[in-house]
Amino acid sequence: MDDIDKGIIFYLLKDGRVSQNKLAKLLNISSPSINVRFRRLIEEGVIRGFKLFVNPNAYGKYFMYLAFQNLRDIEDDRIFIKFRCLENFNVYGVEAESSSGLDALVRDFSLALGPPVMKYAPTQGLIAAKKNVARLLSFLSEYPGADVGEIALKLKTTSQKK
């Protein structure tokens, strides 16, 4: 992997929906070259997929990130994202119904994985979601790459902003 490949990954981590044309401009290479590199990164398993991150506060939950030494792994319904690192530690994005629920989760995970090497819980508050947000989030969780037209068709609405 060279500096261009690392640049592609860097910009995708910042914004997973960045266009290949914009990537080409940011990295000062041609669009066809980005396309070839992008496909190769997917075929080689460097890019394993795309995920939509929805702030759990939007559906009534609190969240935090925890890192543990990667001696063991854990599966749990309260994990919404997991980064299995090859070196040093694994990072888990976890959610709970309350701040005290997050504390209990840390205790549970610590019993299985040892003490966390990092805990980060941003300042947060529940977000009052509008009526159709749940339908939209559900669709996007299944089809994160969907464009506006596909979303409108599935949700039986117009793609025009009102």
Sequence and secondary structure as in RCSB ss.txt:
>XXXX:A:sequence
MDDIDKGIIFYLLKDGRVSQNKLAKLLNISSPSINVRFRRLIEEGVIRGFKLFVNPNAYGKYFMYLAFQNLRDIE
DDRIFIKFRCLENFNVYGVEAESSSGLDALVRDFSLALGPPVMKYAPTQGLIAAKKNVARLLSFLSEYPGADVGE
IALKLKTTSQKK
>XXXX:A:secstr
  HHHHHHHHHHHH TT  HHHHHHHHTS HHHHHHHHHHHHHTTSS        GGGGT EEEEEEEETTS   
 TTEEEEE  SSSEEEEEEEESSHHHHHHHHHHHHHHH S SEEE          TTHHHHHHHHHH TT  HHH
HHHHHTS SS  
